[in-house]
Amino acid sequence: MHPIHSPESPSRAGRSDRLPLVVWTGLAALLLLGAQLRWRYLRTISLYVDEFTTLWAAERIQKIGVPRMPSGVLYTRGILASYLEAGFLALFGDTYTVGRLPSLLLGLATIGVIFWCGKQAWNARVGILAAAGLTLLPEAIVWSGRARFYALFQLLALLTAWALFAALTTLEPARERRRLALFALLFWLALFTQEQIILLYPALLLAMLLWRGPRYLLRPGVMAVNLICLGGIAARFLMEKLGQPGYFETIQSTRPYMGLVFDVQGAWQTYAPLLIAPARLPWTIAGLLALGVALVLWGQMRSLEKLPRFHQATLFFALQFGFVFLVMLTLVGTTWRDARYLFFVQPFWLLCGAAGMVWLIDRLLTQENMRWAVTGVTALVLLALFWQPARSTLAQQVEGYDRVFAYVADVRQPGEVVLSPQPPACAQVLGECDYYAIQHGYEEYVIQRDGELIDRWSGAPLLQSAEELTGLLEEAPGVWFVSDSLRLATRYDAAFLRVLIQQFDIAYSERGVLALYAAGARSAPEMTEERELATPLVLGPLALAGWAYSPPRAGGAFHVTLIWQGAGAIDRQYNTSLRLINEAGGRLAQADGPPARGIIPTTLFFATPLPDPKVLELPADLPPGRYGLEIVVYDVATSEAAGAPQVIEWIDLE
């Protein structure tokens, strides 16, 4: 077995002069690859809905100096990133590309910084492997291409942890003081980028205790640093309370950030893919290997300070990642479970994984050149494993609110009003949003002003009933309703959706977002007969809950509205066909089309009953008699019926 050399080991002195050039060339290649992938994402993927709020906050900073929104509320989330965005927009122009550019540059900087941290704490081979992993990490590509604060937050979290590790492992008092001061500064910057850094603070305190003992925490300089950090936490909380009155209390009452959840199985299902997906499993196994080796050596030596720096770094960064991961598994509220909330500690996971791989290589090989060669091959294998997931990220389009609102901005006429469940996107593109139209899940996004509920950011009044929507249709010369299909299917009740489906037409649709338009209220046909089934009639993937129809007349339009629900999970689009047949089964009239007029796809049909209006043009020479209403549900892609035609009613034509 071969000894492990720490970064200060004499074995480094014998390295060939070519190796530094190889290292920097490899890092440059990774940065170029990372830049190309992130640039493609930046240029081709629509804006994520939260990006509009960040960009709008940056625009407010340019206008009034602070991210105070038209509602009067201060946008505190990612406030440091908002100022950075504002600077870029002011210098280089107000475009989506410019707004996303800071994240791209910060993401690339993090690749460089993770290499530097790996090189300083372990050795350059750990740094280059970790940099390779971060280059193609799919979520790093995503957040480096979006106008949000996650790229900045990840960089600051990495630097914060590094500064403390460097302070704890130095023997020079002056350098230790400088690094502790840097740690406090970086912690403040991270705190005002994303308050989630608070989750890391207990692990950082624990590291101080483990590395230096209880007395270390009582040193005046160390106490001052921790008081500065605690003061930052208090200041951040105070800014939240004053800038967004009532927001914290509303969140805690509706979907709390933290609590004694202990739903480890449910949380594991959310976060496990980040660790055990095929491309990621080698990193996790190698990280556990590195941690196991370091723990064994720590147990043998009984002192962290006596461990080689290589293993100290493994224990330190594994502690940071492990603590946050444990909190996410056990204490974070179920509605806040999202892979992005682990993004800021993923560099620690990559560094520990890289350390395990390098440790194994060093145990198998003694010659430095061979170690570098195998490390290079390992980096290529790791890049190959991440290549397909990284490319898939570039093909995963998001909701096209940017494109649909741009269309509305081009064609909207004076006096026409715009409604949306995404008022920040609406206001950022159009300059204002007339109404925040939503019925379910709006509580944390509204505040009360002058006796009415308004959107927390745009100040748009809340519109939450079918009656309000109907009244608006009667008053305004034109009404635009912009929403994605998922929100349409899940945030409104049956009465509201009935008005939308019957009164609005699809004016434009792209990337899952619809621009619905109504030029005033249209009169509804008189329905003289209505049927409601106690038990819905299942027709393939859909269930018929009822129907209504107008009086049938030869030579006239026969209006029939079918009411559908989902009979279960639906994985494709189905259309419906309504036929008028005679007693012999002959087809006399037919109307085909998507239920809900295509406004909600059948893949999003759930328990809410949705109307399917059809119009049968009856022949002028249709004789009196008995006729059947026959329906068929069929797969749009294959035209294959989902079952036999079903006659739902026989009617008499006089």
RAPETA-V464707 format. One record per residue. RES is the residue in one letter. PSI is psi in degrees with one decimal (999 if undefined). OMEGA is omega in degrees with one decimal (none if undefined). D_FIRST is the distance of its C-alpha to the first C-alpha in Angstrom with 1 decimal. Layout:
res/psi/omega/d_first
RES/PSI/OMEGA/D_FIRST
RES/PSI/OMEGA/D_FIRST
This chain:
res/psi/omega/d_first
M/144.4/-174.9/0.0
H/140.9/-179.8/3.8
P/152.2/177.1/6.8
I/129.2/178.6/9.5
H/130.0/174.9/12.7
S/170.9/179.8/15.9
P/-25.0/179.6/19.0
E/5.4/-174.0/20.2
S/145.6/176.9/17.1
P/-20.8/-177.7/18.3
S/-20.5/-178.7/16.2
R/-24.9/-175.3/19.1
A/-26.3/-177.7/21.6
G/6.0/-175.8/20.6
R/142.6/179.4/21.2
S/151.3/-179.8/24.0
D/-18.1/-178.4/27.4
R/-24.5/-173.0/27.6
L/-44.4/177.7/24.9
P/-39.9/178.3/27.2
L/-39.8/177.4/29.9
V/-42.1/-179.6/27.7
V/-50.8/-177.2/26.8
W/-33.1/175.9/30.5
T/-43.3/177.9/31.6
G/-42.1/178.9/29.4
L/-41.3/178.0/30.6
A/-39.9/178.5/34.2
A/-40.7/177.8/33.9
L/-41.4/179.4/32.7
L/-39.4/177.9/35.6
L/-43.1/178.1/38.0
L/-45.7/178.9/36.9
G/-39.8/179.4/37.0
A/-41.1/-178.4/40.4
Q/-44.3/-179.3/41.8
L/-43.4/-178.9/40.9
R/-35.9/177.4/42.1
W/-40.6/177.5/45.3
R/-42.7/178.1/46.1
Y/-46.8/-178.5/45.8
L/-39.2/-172.9/47.9
R/-21.8/-171.3/50.6
T/-20.6/-175.9/50.8
I/133.8/179.1/50.2
S/163.3/-179.8/53.1
L/130.2/169.0/52.9
Y/145.1/-169.8/51.4
V/-34.8/-178.7/54.2
D/-19.4/179.1/52.7
E/-33.6/179.8/52.5
F/-38.6/-179.5/56.3
T/-42.8/177.9/56.3
T/-46.0/-179.8/53.8
L/-38.7/179.5/55.9
W/-40.8/176.2/59.1
A/-39.6/177.6/57.8
A/-38.7/177.3/57.0
E/-38.0/177.7/60.5
R/-36.7/176.5/62.0
I/-42.1/178.1/60.1
Q/-35.1/-175.6/61.7
K/-44.7/-172.3/65.1
I/-0.6/175.4/65.2
G/-16.8/178.5/62.0
V/154.3/-179.6/60.4
P/54.3/176.2/59.2
R/120.3/-173.4/62.3
M/165.7/-179.7/63.2
P/-24.4/177.7/66.8
S/-13.6/-175.7/66.7
G/-6.3/-178.3/66.2
V/142.5/176.3/62.7
L/129.1/177.7/59.9
Y/100.0/-173.3/56.9
T/-18.8/-176.7/54.1
R/120.6/179.4/51.2
G/40.4/-171.8/49.0
I/-36.5/178.2/51.6
L/-40.8/177.6/49.5
A/-34.6/178.9/48.8
S/-40.4/177.8/52.5
Y/-37.8/176.4/53.4
L/-44.0/176.5/50.8
E/-44.6/-178.1/52.4
A/-40.3/178.5/55.8
G/-43.8/178.9/55.0
F/-42.8/-179.6/53.8
L/-37.5/179.5/56.8
A/-35.9/-176.2/59.1
L/-38.5/-168.4/57.6
F/-0.6/176.4/57.0
G/149.9/-175.0/59.4
D/80.6/177.0/59.8
T/161.4/178.0/58.0
Y/-38.1/-179.8/55.3
T/-47.0/178.7/53.1
V/-39.4/179.7/53.4
G/-30.1/179.7/52.9
R/-14.8/-173.3/49.5
L/-40.3/178.5/48.4
P/-40.2/179.4/46.9
S/-40.2/178.4/44.5
L/-47.7/-178.6/43.4
L/-39.1/178.4/42.8
L/-37.4/177.0/41.0
G/-41.6/176.9/38.8
L/-38.6/177.8/37.8
A/-36.6/-179.9/37.3
T/-33.7/174.6/34.9
I/-44.5/177.5/32.7
G/-40.8/-177.5/32.7
V/-38.2/179.5/32.1
I/-33.7/173.6/29.2
F/-46.4/-178.1/27.6
W/-43.6/178.4/28.5
C/-44.0/177.9/27.2
G/-41.5/-179.5/23.9
K/-41.8/-177.2/23.7
Q/-39.8/-175.1/24.9
A/-38.3/-179.8/22.9
W/-89.5/173.4/19.5
N/174.6/-173.6/19.7
A/-28.6/-179.8/22.0
R/-37.0/172.8/19.9
V/-43.0/-179.6/20.1
G/-42.5/-176.8/23.8
I/-35.6/177.2/24.5
L/-43.5/178.8/23.1
A/-39.4/177.9/25.1
A/-38.4/177.6/28.1
A/-42.8/179.0/27.9
G/-43.0/-178.6/28.0
L/-29.5/-179.6/30.9
T/-42.6/-176.1/32.8
L/5.2/176.9/33.3
L/118.3/-172.8/33.2
P/-44.2/-178.2/36.7
E/-26.2/175.5/37.9
A/-36.6/175.6/37.0
I/-42.9/-178.9/39.2
V/-54.0/-173.5/42.0
W/-14.1/171.9/42.1
S/-5.0/179.4/41.8
G/4.8/-178.2/44.9
R/149.6/178.5/47.1
A/68.0/177.4/49.3
R/-177.6/-171.9/47.7
F/0.5/-171.5/45.7
Y/-36.3/179.0/42.3
A/-44.7/177.5/40.8
L/-41.8/-178.4/41.9
F/-42.4/178.9/40.7
Q/-43.6/179.5/37.2
L/-46.6/-178.2/37.0
L/-36.8/177.8/38.4
A/-41.3/178.5/36.2
L/-45.5/-180.0/33.0
L/-36.8/178.5/34.4
T/-49.3/179.6/35.6
A/-41.5/179.8/32.2
W/-42.4/-177.8/30.6
A/-41.1/179.2/33.3
L/-42.2/178.0/32.7
F/-43.3/179.6/28.9
A/-36.8/178.6/29.6
A/-41.2/-176.7/32.1
L/-22.9/-174.9/30.0
T/8.6/176.6/27.1
T/152.3/179.4/29.3
L/-1.3/-178.3/30.4
E/116.1/-176.9/33.6
P/-42.0/-178.3/36.6
A/-43.3/178.9/38.6
R/-37.8/178.2/35.9
E/-43.6/179.8/35.2
R/-42.4/179.6/38.9
R/-41.1/-178.2/39.1
R/-34.9/175.2/36.3
L/-39.8/177.0/37.8
A/-40.7/177.5/41.1
L/-40.1/177.0/39.5
F/-46.7/-179.5/37.9
A/-42.0/179.1/41.4
L/-46.8/-179.0/43.0
L/-35.4/177.5/40.6
F/-42.0/177.2/41.0
W/-45.2/-179.9/44.7
L/-42.5/177.9/44.5
A/-38.6/-178.7/42.3
L/-38.2/-179.5/44.7
F/7.7/167.7/47.7
T/-44.0/177.8/46.0
Q/120.4/-176.4/45.1
E/-9.1/-179.4/45.5
Q/-15.0/177.2/42.5
I/-20.5/177.7/40.4
I/-32.2/178.4/41.7
L/-26.2/-177.5/39.3
L/-21.8/-171.9/36.4
Y/-44.4/177.8/38.1
P/-37.5/178.7/37.2
A/-35.8/176.9/33.5
L/-41.4/175.7/33.8
L/-42.4/179.2/35.7
L/-37.5/177.3/33.0
A/-41.3/176.7/30.4
M/-43.1/-178.6/32.7
L/-44.3/-177.1/32.9
L/-39.0/-175.4/29.2
W/-37.1/-172.4/28.2
R/-10.0/178.2/31.2
G/168.6/-176.0/33.0
P/-36.5/-177.1/36.6
R/-27.2/179.9/38.2
Y/-38.3/-178.9/36.8
L/-18.5/-178.7/38.9
L/-3.0/175.8/42.0
R/140.3/-178.3/41.7
P/-44.0/-179.1/44.7
G/-40.4/-180.0/42.8
V/-40.3/176.7/40.5
M/-40.4/179.5/43.5
A/-42.0/179.3/45.4
V/-44.4/-179.5/42.7
N/-34.1/175.2/42.6
L/-36.7/176.2/46.4
I/-43.3/178.8/46.4
C/-44.9/179.1/44.2
L/-36.1/175.4/46.3
G/-36.9/176.6/49.4
G/-41.7/178.1/48.1
I/-43.1/178.7/47.7
A/-42.3/179.5/51.3
A/-39.0/179.3/52.6
R/-40.9/178.8/51.1
F/-40.2/179.2/52.6
L/-41.7/177.5/55.9
M/-38.7/179.0/56.0
E/-43.7/-177.6/55.4
K/-42.7/-176.9/58.2
L/-36.5/-177.1/60.7
G/-30.5/-179.7/59.9
Q/74.4/-175.9/59.7
P/129.7/175.4/62.0
G/-9.1/-174.7/61.4
Y/-46.6/-177.8/58.5
F/-43.9/-179.7/55.8
E/-40.1/179.4/58.1
T/-45.0/179.1/59.0
I/-47.9/-177.2/55.4
Q/-29.8/-178.9/54.5
S/-28.0/-177.0/57.6
T/-46.4/176.9/57.1
R/86.0/-171.4/53.3
P/144.8/177.6/51.5
Y/-48.0/-173.7/48.3
M/159.5/177.8/46.7
G/178.5/177.7/47.4
L/78.3/-173.9/46.1
V/-57.8/178.3/45.4
F/29.4/172.5/42.5
D/70.2/-173.5/42.8
V/-39.6/-178.8/39.1
Q/-45.8/179.1/39.6
G/-41.6/179.2/42.0
A/-39.0/179.9/39.9
W/-37.6/178.8/36.8
Q/-30.5/178.6/38.8
T/-45.1/-170.4/39.5
Y/-19.0/-176.3/36.1
A/-41.2/180.0/33.8
P/-24.2/178.2/34.3
L/-18.3/-175.0/32.8
L/-30.0/-170.4/29.5
I/5.9/171.5/29.4
A/151.9/-173.2/31.5
P/-42.4/-177.9/29.8
A/-17.6/-174.4/29.1
R/-22.6/-174.8/27.8
L/-40.5/177.6/25.7
P/-37.0/178.5/22.5
W/-43.1/-178.2/22.9
T/-44.7/179.6/23.5
I/-44.7/179.9/20.6
A/-37.8/177.7/18.2
G/-41.4/176.8/20.0
L/-36.4/176.0/19.7
L/-48.7/179.5/15.9
A/-41.7/179.8/15.8
L/-43.3/179.4/18.3
G/-44.0/178.8/16.7
V/-44.9/-178.7/13.4
A/-39.0/179.4/15.9
L/-39.8/178.2/18.1
V/-45.9/179.7/15.6
L/-38.2/177.4/14.7
W/-41.9/178.4/18.4
G/-34.5/179.9/19.2
Q/-40.0/-174.7/17.1
M/-19.6/177.5/18.6
R/11.3/-178.9/22.0
S/128.5/177.2/22.8
L/-37.5/-175.4/22.5
E/-22.5/179.4/23.4
K/-14.0/178.7/20.5
L/146.5/169.6/18.0
P/146.9/-178.0/16.7
R/-34.4/178.0/19.4
F/-48.9/-176.0/17.2
H/-30.6/173.6/16.9
Q/-43.3/180.0/20.5
A/-41.8/178.9/21.7
T/-47.3/-179.4/20.2
L/-40.8/-177.5/21.9
F/-52.3/-175.1/25.1
F/-29.3/174.1/25.7
A/-36.1/176.8/24.7
L/-43.8/-178.6/27.2
Q/-48.2/-179.5/29.9
F/-46.0/-176.1/29.5
G/-39.5/-179.4/29.1
F/-48.4/-179.7/32.1
V/-41.4/179.6/34.4
F/-40.9/179.1/33.3
L/-40.5/177.3/34.1
V/-42.7/179.9/37.5
M/-33.8/-179.6/38.3
L/-34.0/-167.5/37.6
T/-28.1/-169.6/39.7
L/-24.0/-176.5/42.3
V/136.4/-178.3/43.3
G/148.0/-174.1/46.6
T/-32.7/-178.8/46.7
T/-7.5/179.1/48.8
W/12.4/178.4/46.3
R/111.6/-179.5/43.4
D/137.7/-177.5/42.5
A/-28.7/-176.8/39.2
R/-21.5/-178.3/40.4
Y/-6.9/171.0/40.1
L/-2.7/-173.9/36.3
F/-35.9/-173.8/36.4
F/-19.0/178.2/36.1
V/2.5/179.6/32.6
Q/-30.7/173.8/31.1
P/-32.5/178.3/29.5
F/-41.0/177.1/27.4
W/-43.2/179.1/26.2
L/-41.3/-179.7/25.4
L/-43.2/179.3/23.5
C/-39.7/176.0/21.3
G/-43.5/178.0/20.8
A/-38.4/178.7/19.9
A/-40.5/178.3/17.4
G/-40.2/178.8/15.6
M/-43.5/-179.9/15.7
V/-39.3/177.5/14.5
W/-43.7/-179.2/11.5
L/-42.4/177.8/10.6
I/-43.0/-178.5/11.4
D/-28.0/177.3/9.3
R/-24.7/-176.5/6.1
L/-24.8/-174.0/7.6
L/147.5/179.9/9.4
T/-32.3/-177.4/9.7
Q/131.6/-176.7/13.5
E/-41.2/-180.0/15.5
N/-38.8/178.2/18.3
M/-38.0/177.1/16.2
R/-42.6/178.9/14.8
W/-39.7/-180.0/18.5
A/-45.8/179.8/19.7
V/-36.0/176.0/17.7
T/-40.7/177.8/18.7
G/-43.1/177.6/22.2
V/-41.1/178.1/22.2
T/-42.2/178.6/20.9
A/-41.6/179.1/23.7
L/-40.1/178.1/26.2
V/-43.0/179.3/25.2
L/-39.6/176.8/25.6
L/-39.6/179.4/28.9
A/-38.6/179.4/30.0
L/-36.1/-178.1/29.4
F/-9.1/-171.8/31.5
W/-48.5/-178.1/34.1
Q/-45.0/174.6/36.4
P/-36.5/178.8/36.5
A/-43.1/178.7/37.2
R/-36.1/178.4/40.0
S/-33.6/177.9/41.4
T/-37.2/-178.9/41.8
L/-13.7/179.7/44.1
A/-3.3/-177.6/46.2
Q/90.0/-178.1/46.6
Q/150.0/177.1/50.0
V/174.7/-176.6/51.2
E/132.9/-172.6/54.8
G/51.4/178.2/57.1
Y/-34.8/-179.3/59.0
D/-44.1/-177.3/59.0
R/-39.2/-177.1/60.8
V/-41.6/176.9/63.2
F/-32.1/175.0/64.3
A/-38.4/176.5/64.8
Y/-46.7/179.5/67.1
V/-40.8/179.2/69.0
A/-33.6/-178.4/69.4
D/-35.3/-170.7/70.9
V/-10.6/-177.3/73.5
R/136.4/-179.5/74.3
Q/156.0/178.7/77.9
P/137.5/178.8/79.5
G/-16.2/178.9/80.0
E/140.4/-177.0/77.4
V/155.0/-177.4/74.9
V/130.2/177.7/71.2
L/148.7/177.8/69.4
S/149.1/169.3/65.7
P/-0.2/177.8/63.0
Q/68.3/-176.5/61.0
P/-32.6/176.4/63.4
P/-41.2/177.0/60.9
A/-43.0/179.4/60.3
C/-49.5/-176.5/64.1
A/-34.6/-179.1/65.0
Q/-35.6/-179.1/62.3
V/-44.8/-172.7/63.7
L/-11.5/-177.1/67.4
G/-25.5/176.4/67.8
E/163.7/174.3/68.8
C/129.8/-173.5/68.6
D/-39.1/-177.8/71.8
Y/142.2/170.0/70.3
Y/98.8/-172.3/67.1
A/105.9/-180.0/67.8
I/151.4/-179.6/65.7
Q/-32.8/-176.0/66.4
H/137.7/174.6/63.1
G/28.3/-178.2/60.1
Y/-9.2/-166.2/61.8
E/-43.5/-176.5/62.0
E/-7.9/-176.7/59.1
Y/9.1/-179.4/60.3
V/155.9/170.7/63.9
I/165.4/179.7/65.8
Q/131.5/176.7/69.4
R/126.9/-179.8/71.8
D/39.0/174.3/75.6
G/1.6/178.2/75.5
E/155.4/178.2/73.5
L/132.9/179.1/69.9
I/158.2/176.2/68.4
D/137.4/-175.6/65.0
R/-31.1/-175.7/62.7
W/-53.4/-173.2/62.1
S/-20.8/-174.9/64.9
G/4.4/179.7/67.7
A/134.0/179.4/69.0
P/146.6/-179.4/71.0
L/128.7/173.1/69.6
L/116.3/-169.4/71.4
Q/20.5/178.0/70.5
S/155.5/177.1/73.4
A/-33.3/179.7/75.1
E/-40.9/177.8/78.4
E/-40.8/179.7/77.1
L/-42.4/178.7/75.9
T/-42.3/178.2/79.2
G/-38.1/178.5/81.1
L/-39.2/178.0/79.1
L/-33.9/-179.3/79.9
E/-23.1/-175.7/83.6
E/-41.6/-171.8/83.5
A/147.6/177.3/81.3
P/-24.0/178.0/82.2
G/143.7/-177.9/78.8
V/128.8/174.4/75.6
W/135.9/175.9/72.0
F/114.0/-175.8/69.3
V/121.0/-179.2/65.7
S/157.6/170.0/62.9
D/160.2/-174.3/60.0
S/-36.7/-177.9/60.5
L/-44.2/178.6/58.0
R/-37.3/176.2/59.8
L/-40.0/-175.5/63.1
A/-20.4/-170.8/62.1
T/-12.9/-173.5/60.6
R/8.2/-175.9/62.4
Y/154.1/177.8/66.0
D/177.8/-173.6/68.4
A/-39.2/-178.0/70.6
A/-42.4/179.5/73.7
F/-45.7/-179.4/72.0
L/-31.9/177.7/70.4
R/-41.0/177.4/73.8
V/-44.4/179.6/75.3
L/-48.0/-174.6/72.5
I/-35.9/-176.8/72.8
Q/-26.2/-173.2/76.5
Q/-24.3/-173.2/77.3
F/153.1/173.3/74.5
D/154.2/175.9/73.6
I/111.6/178.6/70.4
A/-32.5/-177.6/71.1
Y/146.3/180.0/67.6
S/132.7/175.3/64.1
E/135.8/175.4/60.8
R/45.7/173.4/57.1
G/4.5/179.7/58.2
V/137.5/-177.2/60.6
L/140.6/166.8/64.4
A/104.9/178.5/67.3
L/142.7/-177.3/70.1
Y/139.7/174.9/73.7
A/123.8/177.0/77.0
A/73.3/-176.4/80.2
G/174.7/-179.1/81.9
A/134.1/175.1/82.4
R/143.8/-178.8/83.4
S/140.0/-179.9/85.8
A/143.5/177.3/84.4
P/149.8/179.8/86.3
E/120.0/178.4/88.3
M/111.7/-176.0/86.6
T/-18.8/-179.5/89.2
E/132.8/177.9/87.1
E/140.6/178.5/83.8
R/134.0/175.5/81.7
E/122.7/-176.3/78.8
L/130.7/176.3/76.9
A/-37.9/175.2/76.0
T/115.3/-177.9/73.2
P/145.5/179.2/71.8
L/115.7/-176.4/72.2
V/124.3/176.7/68.8
L/89.7/-176.7/68.9
G/-125.0/-176.7/65.4
P/-12.1/-176.7/63.1
L/156.0/177.2/66.0
A/125.5/-180.0/68.4
L/116.7/-177.4/72.0
A/-17.1/-179.5/73.1
G/-178.4/177.3/76.6
W/165.5/176.7/78.9
A/154.5/178.8/82.1
Y/158.8/178.4/84.7
S/169.9/177.9/87.8
P/126.9/179.5/91.2
P/134.6/177.9/91.0
R/134.8/177.1/93.8
A/133.3/179.7/94.5
G/4.8/-178.9/93.8
G/176.7/177.6/91.9
A/126.4/-179.5/88.3
F/109.5/-176.2/86.9
H/126.9/177.6/84.2
V/131.9/175.2/81.7
T/115.8/175.0/78.7
L/146.5/179.2/76.0
I/117.4/-174.1/73.6
W/152.5/168.1/70.1
Q/163.3/172.5/67.0
G/135.6/178.0/63.5
A/-3.9/-177.8/63.3
G/-168.6/177.6/59.5
A/133.0/-177.6/56.6
I/127.4/-174.2/57.9
D/7.2/-179.2/55.5
R/170.8/180.0/58.2
Q/130.3/174.5/61.5
Y/140.6/172.5/64.6
N/165.4/178.1/68.2
T/147.8/177.9/71.3
S/124.5/176.6/74.6
L/126.6/-178.9/77.9
R/147.0/168.0/80.8
L/122.2/-177.2/84.4
I/155.5/174.1/85.5
N/-179.3/-175.3/88.9
E/-19.5/177.4/89.5
A/-3.7/-179.5/88.9
G/2.5/179.2/85.4
G/138.6/-176.8/86.4
R/126.5/-175.6/84.5
L/-27.7/178.3/86.9
A/154.1/-175.9/84.7
Q/143.6/174.7/81.0
A/120.1/179.9/78.6
D/154.5/175.1/74.9
G/173.1/-179.5/72.2
P/140.3/173.0/69.2
P/155.3/-175.2/69.8
A/20.8/179.5/70.0
R/24.4/177.2/71.2
G/0.3/-178.9/67.6
I/-35.2/173.1/67.0
I/121.8/179.8/64.4
P/154.5/-178.5/62.5
T/-18.9/175.0/62.5
T/-14.6/179.2/58.7
L/23.4/173.5/59.5
F/123.7/179.1/62.3
F/-137.3/-176.2/61.8
A/-21.1/-178.4/64.3
T/124.6/178.4/66.5
P/131.6/-176.2/69.6
L/136.8/-178.3/70.1
P/149.3/177.7/73.3
D/79.9/-176.4/73.7
P/131.7/177.2/77.1
K/152.1/176.4/78.7
V/119.3/175.7/82.1
L/123.3/175.7/84.0
E/106.2/-175.3/86.9
L/138.3/178.8/89.5
P/144.8/-179.7/91.9
A/-29.0/-177.4/95.4
D/19.3/-178.9/96.9
L/117.1/-176.6/94.9
P/158.1/173.9/97.4
P/150.2/179.9/97.6
G/-166.8/-177.7/95.6
R/128.0/-175.6/92.5
Y/150.1/-177.8/89.1
G/145.2/170.7/85.5
L/114.0/-175.9/82.6
E/136.7/179.0/79.6
I/148.8/176.7/76.1
V/138.4/172.8/73.0
V/129.4/-176.6/69.4
Y/153.4/178.8/67.5
D/123.7/-177.3/64.2
V/-39.7/-175.1/64.7
A/-36.1/-174.7/62.2
T/-9.9/-174.2/63.6
S/14.9/-179.7/67.1
E/130.3/-179.3/66.4
A/143.3/179.5/68.3
A/15.0/-179.9/66.3
G/176.3/-179.8/69.0
A/149.9/175.2/72.6
P/142.6/-176.0/75.3
Q/122.1/174.3/76.5
V/121.1/-176.5/80.1
I/-21.4/179.4/80.0
E/147.0/170.9/83.7
W/131.9/-178.2/87.1
I/155.0/179.1/89.5
D/127.3/176.2/93.2
L/119.8/-178.1/94.5
E/999/none/98.2
